[in-house]
Amino acid sequence: MVLFMHRKLHKVRLEGEALQAERIKKGDAMKTTRIAGKTIDQAPESTSSAGVDYEVSRVVLGVGAMMAGLVGLWGFVCLISGLINSGGIQGVVTGWISAVTGW
């Protein structure tokens, strides 16, 4: 089993090296940088993630605004439901005061 896994890992490494060599021929290779004794692969400079970050931020902001709107709508519906079930504004105020004070 160990020998099988070793062969499989070796095959994957060779495929990765072949893919890297192919990218080098195309001029699309990842740059390798050595910092503090560690090798770090960097994406080519031609591809930028700034556009992706901006789009993700817009989506997250939109989802947050939509959720805030839904919570506000839910609160408004609950208020109207309370008005209807308690018999008007006086019933809501009386019920709220008795809930807060405990009387």
Sequence and secondary structure as in RCSB ss.txt:
>XXXX:A:sequence
MVLFMHRKLHKVRLEGEALQAERIKKGDAMKTTRIAGKTIDQAPESTSSAGVDYEVSRVVLGVGAMMAGLVGLWG
FVCLISGLINSGGIQGVVTGWISAVTGW
>XXXX:A:secstr
 HHHHHHHHHHHHHHHHHHHHHHHHHT   EEEEETTEEEEE  TTS SHHHHHHHHHHHHHHHHHHHHHHHHHH
HHHHHHHHHHHTSHHHHHHHHHHHHH  
